[in-house]
């Protein structure tokens, strides 16, 4: 649509194509494995095809959820414009004139993309979970959508949606939380101002902080390790947003080297904290294989059988 030159429009089109392309690929594999399952002459081949068919249904949902963050961010950037004295341009790509007819067409398609992806995906997941709320323990439901709720406590089957909502809010803040929108300035130009940066970082701190408090309070996951890891992940985002507000955006107070040092220190501290928690939980300890465990169990059963007579009465050693 925008010619041979690669720009933001190319990224936007690719982002809009990814979810349906992934879904179509999984559906195609689902159909092909179904044909193999019906026509295969060997039981092992049929079993492999049947297992792959089940994974295709699950992966279709999983891959769409996985692509949510990038797709939502790219679609919302279509509406992030900056008005200068020389024209209106897209903040993501200043080579794009946001006041021409071509961009107007893209904005119209963006409304459909917003309804389908940033808004539609969370609503679709909510519909799936609500529709199957009484069958969440059903193996068929778990095989397709279990990754959405099996790791969380039974009281919070919709918890994974909080991650999608946070991603949407963080992507929407730069687009809608600006001086022109909040102060209703319709005629002035978007010049350099601290208002946008301070307001956007404050809102990001608010949303991430609320989620962090919720995680610490309700502990939504069944395993304490998962609660700790999720808390660390959200805590890193909160710390990074806080540092961005006080250090990274302070052009006159800190040098680039100092800013880089702070960011690297934060990343290292987070990795060390996550590794320490995982080690404390026993994630790095060596474990016996299933075969070894089964062999030990069989040995215990054999020893127990040798110590009993034909009536099942335990034998008492002589001299006791």
C-alpha positions as CSV (number, residue, x, y, z in Angstrom):
1,X,0.0,0.0,0.0
2,X,2.9,2.4,0.7
3,X,5.2,1.5,-2.1
4,X,8.5,-0.3,-2.2
5,X,10.0,1.8,0.7
6,X,9.9,-0.1,4.0
7,X,8.5,2.0,6.8
8,X,6.1,1.8,9.7
9,X,3.2,0.7,7.4
10,X,5.1,-2.4,6.5
11,X,5.4,-3.3,10.2
12,X,1.7,-2.5,10.7
13,X,0.7,-4.8,7.9
14,X,2.9,-7.6,9.1
15,X,1.5,-7.2,12.7
16,X,-2.0,-7.4,11.4
17,X,-1.3,-10.5,9.3
18,X,0.5,-12.5,12.0
19,X,-2.4,-13.7,14.2
20,X,-4.6,-14.9,11.3
21,X,-1.6,-16.4,9.6
22,X,-0.7,-18.3,12.7
23,X,-4.3,-19.5,13.2
24,X,-4.6,-20.6,9.5
25,X,-1.3,-22.5,9.7
26,X,-2.5,-24.3,12.9
27,X,-5.8,-25.1,11.3
28,X,-4.1,-26.4,8.2
29,X,-1.8,-28.7,10.3
30,X,-4.9,-29.8,12.2
31,X,-6.6,-30.8,9.0
32,X,-3.5,-32.6,7.6
33,X,-2.9,-34.6,10.8
34,X,-6.6,-35.5,10.8
35,X,-6.1,-37.0,7.4
36,X,-3.0,-38.9,8.5
37,X,-4.8,-40.2,11.6
38,X,-7.6,-41.6,9.5
39,X,-5.5,-43.1,6.7
40,X,-2.4,-44.4,8.6
41,X,-2.0,-48.1,8.7
42,X,0.3,-48.2,11.8
43,X,-1.0,-47.6,15.3
44,X,2.2,-45.6,16.2
45,X,1.7,-43.2,13.3
46,X,-2.0,-42.7,14.2
47,X,-1.0,-42.0,17.8
48,X,1.6,-39.4,16.7
49,X,-0.9,-37.7,14.3
50,X,-3.6,-37.6,17.1
51,X,-1.2,-36.0,19.5
52,X,-0.1,-33.5,17.0
53,X,-3.7,-32.7,16.2
54,X,-4.4,-31.9,19.8
55,X,-1.3,-29.6,20.0
56,X,-2.4,-27.7,16.9
57,X,-5.6,-26.6,18.6
58,X,-3.7,-25.5,21.7
59,X,-0.9,-23.8,19.8
60,X,-3.3,-21.8,17.8
61,X,-4.6,-20.0,20.9
62,X,-1.1,-20.0,22.6
63,X,0.6,-18.3,19.7
64,X,-2.1,-15.7,19.3
65,X,-1.8,-14.8,23.0
66,X,2.0,-14.7,22.6
67,X,1.9,-12.3,19.8
68,X,-0.6,-10.0,21.6
69,X,1.9,-7.6,23.1
70,X,3.7,-6.8,19.8
71,X,0.5,-6.6,17.8
72,X,-1.3,-4.3,20.3
73,X,1.7,-2.0,20.5
74,X,2.1,-1.7,16.7
75,X,-1.6,-1.1,16.1
76,X,-1.8,1.6,18.7
77,X,1.3,3.4,17.3
78,X,-0.8,4.2,14.2
79,X,-2.6,6.9,16.3
80,X,0.4,8.3,18.0
81,X,1.0,11.5,16.0
82,X,2.9,14.7,16.6
83,X,1.8,18.1,15.3
84,X,4.7,20.4,14.3
85,X,4.8,23.8,12.5
86,X,5.7,21.9,9.3
87,X,2.9,19.3,9.4
88,X,1.6,16.3,11.3
89,X,3.8,13.2,11.5
90,X,3.8,9.8,13.0
91,X,5.9,9.6,16.1
92,X,7.0,6.0,15.3
93,X,8.2,7.1,11.8
94,X,8.7,10.8,11.0
95,X,8.9,9.9,7.3
96,X,5.1,9.4,7.3
97,X,2.8,12.4,6.9
98,X,-0.2,11.7,9.1
99,X,-2.3,14.3,7.4
100,X,-2.5,12.8,3.9
101,X,-5.2,10.6,2.4
102,X,-3.1,7.4,2.6
103,X,-2.7,7.7,6.4
104,X,-6.4,8.3,6.7
105,X,-7.1,5.0,5.0
106,X,-4.7,3.3,7.4
107,X,-6.4,4.9,10.4
108,X,-9.8,3.5,9.2
109,X,-8.3,0.0,9.0
110,X,-6.7,0.6,12.4
111,X,-10.1,0.8,14.0
112,X,-10.9,-2.7,12.7
113,X,-7.4,-3.9,13.9
114,X,-8.0,-2.4,17.4
115,X,-11.3,-4.2,17.7
116,X,-9.8,-7.5,16.5
117,X,-6.5,-7.6,18.4
118,X,-5.9,-5.3,21.4
119,X,-9.6,-5.4,22.4
120,X,-10.8,-8.6,20.7
121,X,-8.2,-11.1,22.0
122,X,-8.8,-10.5,25.7
123,X,-12.5,-10.5,25.1
124,X,-12.3,-13.8,23.2
125,X,-10.2,-15.4,26.0
126,X,-12.8,-14.1,28.6
127,X,-15.6,-15.7,26.5
128,X,-13.8,-19.0,26.3
129,X,-13.1,-19.2,30.0
130,X,-16.7,-18.1,31.0
131,X,-18.2,-20.5,28.5
132,X,-16.2,-23.4,30.0
133,X,-16.1,-22.3,33.6
134,X,-17.9,-25.4,34.8
135,X,-15.7,-27.7,32.6
136,X,-12.2,-26.3,33.4
137,X,-11.2,-29.8,34.8
138,X,-12.3,-31.5,31.6
139,X,-9.2,-33.0,29.8
140,X,-10.5,-31.8,26.4
141,X,-10.8,-28.2,27.7
142,X,-7.4,-28.4,29.5
143,X,-5.7,-29.7,26.3
144,X,-6.8,-26.6,24.4
145,X,-6.9,-23.8,26.9
146,X,-5.2,-25.2,30.0
147,X,-2.2,-23.0,29.7
148,X,-4.5,-20.0,30.6
149,X,-5.5,-21.3,34.0
150,X,-3.9,-24.5,35.1
151,X,-1.0,-22.8,36.9
152,X,-3.2,-20.4,38.9
153,X,-5.3,-21.1,41.9
154,X,-9.0,-22.1,41.4
155,X,-10.2,-18.8,42.8
156,X,-8.5,-16.8,40.0
157,X,-9.1,-18.6,36.7
158,X,-9.0,-15.2,34.8
159,X,-5.7,-14.1,36.3
160,X,-3.7,-14.4,33.1
161,X,-5.9,-11.6,31.6
162,X,-4.3,-9.1,33.9
163,X,-1.0,-9.5,32.0
164,X,-2.8,-8.7,28.7
165,X,-4.6,-5.7,30.2
166,X,-1.3,-4.3,31.6
167,X,0.4,-4.7,28.1
168,X,-2.5,-2.9,26.5
169,X,-2.4,0.0,29.0
170,X,1.4,0.4,28.7
171,X,1.1,0.5,24.9
172,X,-1.9,2.9,25.1
173,X,-0.3,5.4,27.5
174,X,2.1,7.1,25.0
175,X,-0.8,7.4,22.5
176,X,-3.5,8.8,24.6
177,X,-1.8,10.3,27.7
178,X,-0.4,13.4,26.1
179,X,-0.7,17.1,26.6
180,X,-3.0,17.6,23.5
181,X,-5.5,15.0,24.8
182,X,-5.4,15.7,28.5
183,X,-5.3,19.5,28.3
184,X,-7.6,19.6,25.3
185,X,-5.2,21.7,23.2
186,X,-6.6,21.6,19.7
187,X,-4.6,24.3,17.9
188,X,-1.1,24.4,19.5
189,X,1.9,22.4,18.3
190,X,3.4,19.4,20.1
191,X,6.6,21.0,21.2
192,X,9.1,19.6,23.6
193,X,7.5,19.5,27.0
194,X,8.0,17.7,30.3
195,X,4.3,17.2,30.7
196,X,4.1,14.2,28.4
197,X,7.0,12.3,29.9
198,X,6.1,12.9,33.5
199,X,2.4,12.1,33.0
200,X,3.1,8.9,31.0
201,X,5.7,7.6,33.5
202,X,3.4,8.4,36.4
203,X,0.5,6.5,34.8
204,X,2.8,3.6,34.0
205,X,4.0,3.5,37.7
206,X,0.4,3.5,38.8
207,X,-0.8,0.6,36.7
208,X,2.3,-1.5,37.3
209,X,2.3,-0.7,41.0
210,X,-1.4,-1.8,41.4
211,X,-0.6,-5.1,39.7
212,X,2.5,-5.7,41.9
213,X,0.4,-5.1,45.0
214,X,-2.3,-7.4,43.8
215,X,0.3,-10.2,43.1
216,X,1.8,-9.9,46.5
217,X,-1.6,-9.7,48.2
218,X,-3.5,-12.5,46.5
219,X,-0.6,-14.8,45.4
220,X,-2.6,-16.1,42.4
221,X,-0.4,-19.0,41.4
222,X,-0.4,-22.4,43.0
223,X,3.3,-22.7,43.4
224,X,5.2,-20.1,45.5
225,X,8.0,-20.1,43.0
226,X,5.7,-18.9,40.2
227,X,4.4,-16.1,42.5
228,X,7.9,-15.1,43.3
229,X,9.0,-15.1,39.7
230,X,6.0,-13.1,38.5
231,X,6.5,-10.6,41.4
232,X,10.1,-10.2,40.4
233,X,9.1,-9.7,36.7
234,X,6.5,-7.0,37.5
235,X,8.9,-5.5,40.1
236,X,11.5,-5.1,37.4
237,X,9.1,-3.2,35.2
238,X,8.1,-1.0,38.2
239,X,11.7,-0.4,39.1
240,X,12.6,0.4,35.4
241,X,9.7,2.8,35.1
242,X,10.7,4.5,38.4
243,X,14.4,4.8,37.3
244,X,13.2,6.1,33.9
245,X,11.3,8.9,35.6
246,X,14.1,9.9,37.9
247,X,17.4,8.9,36.2
248,X,17.1,8.0,32.5
249,X,15.0,11.1,31.6
250,X,17.2,13.4,33.6
251,X,19.4,14.7,30.8
252,X,21.3,17.2,32.8
253,X,21.8,15.3,36.1
254,X,23.3,12.0,34.8
255,X,25.7,11.1,32.0
256,X,25.0,8.4,29.5
257,X,27.5,6.1,31.2
258,X,25.8,6.5,34.6
259,X,22.4,5.8,33.0
260,X,23.7,2.7,31.4
261,X,25.3,1.5,34.6
262,X,22.0,2.0,36.5
263,X,20.1,0.0,33.9
264,X,22.7,-2.8,33.8
265,X,22.8,-3.0,37.6
266,X,19.0,-3.3,37.7
267,X,19.0,-6.1,35.2
268,X,21.8,-8.0,37.0
269,X,20.1,-7.6,40.4
270,X,16.8,-9.0,38.9
271,X,18.5,-12.0,37.3
272,X,20.4,-12.8,40.5
273,X,17.2,-12.5,42.6
274,X,15.3,-14.8,40.2
275,X,18.1,-17.3,40.2
276,X,18.4,-17.3,44.0
277,X,14.7,-17.8,44.4
278,X,14.7,-20.7,41.9
279,X,17.7,-22.3,43.6
280,X,16.0,-21.9,47.0
281,X,12.9,-23.6,45.6
282,X,15.0,-26.6,44.4
283,X,14.7,-25.9,40.7
284,X,18.4,-26.6,40.1
285,X,18.7,-29.8,42.2
286,X,19.3,-33.0,40.3
287,X,16.3,-35.3,40.3
288,X,16.0,-39.1,39.7
289,X,14.6,-40.0,36.4
290,X,11.2,-41.7,36.2
291,X,12.8,-45.0,35.3
292,X,15.0,-44.9,38.5
293,X,12.0,-44.0,40.6
294,X,10.0,-46.9,39.2
295,X,12.9,-49.3,39.7
296,X,13.3,-48.2,43.3
297,X,9.5,-48.7,43.8
298,X,9.6,-52.2,42.3
299,X,12.6,-53.1,44.5
300,X,10.7,-52.0,47.6
301,X,7.7,-54.1,46.5
302,X,9.9,-57.1,45.9
303,X,11.6,-56.8,49.3
304,X,8.2,-56.4,51.0
305,X,7.0,-59.5,49.2
306,X,10.0,-61.5,50.4
307,X,9.2,-60.5,54.0
308,X,5.7,-61.9,53.9
309,X,4.3,-65.4,53.6
310,X,1.6,-66.7,51.3
311,X,-1.1,-65.4,53.6
312,X,0.3,-61.9,53.5
313,X,1.5,-62.1,57.1
314,X,4.8,-60.4,57.7
315,X,7.6,-62.8,58.7
316,X,9.4,-62.3,61.9
317,X,13.2,-63.0,61.8
318,X,14.3,-65.9,64.1
319,X,15.8,-64.8,67.4
320,X,13.6,-61.8,67.8
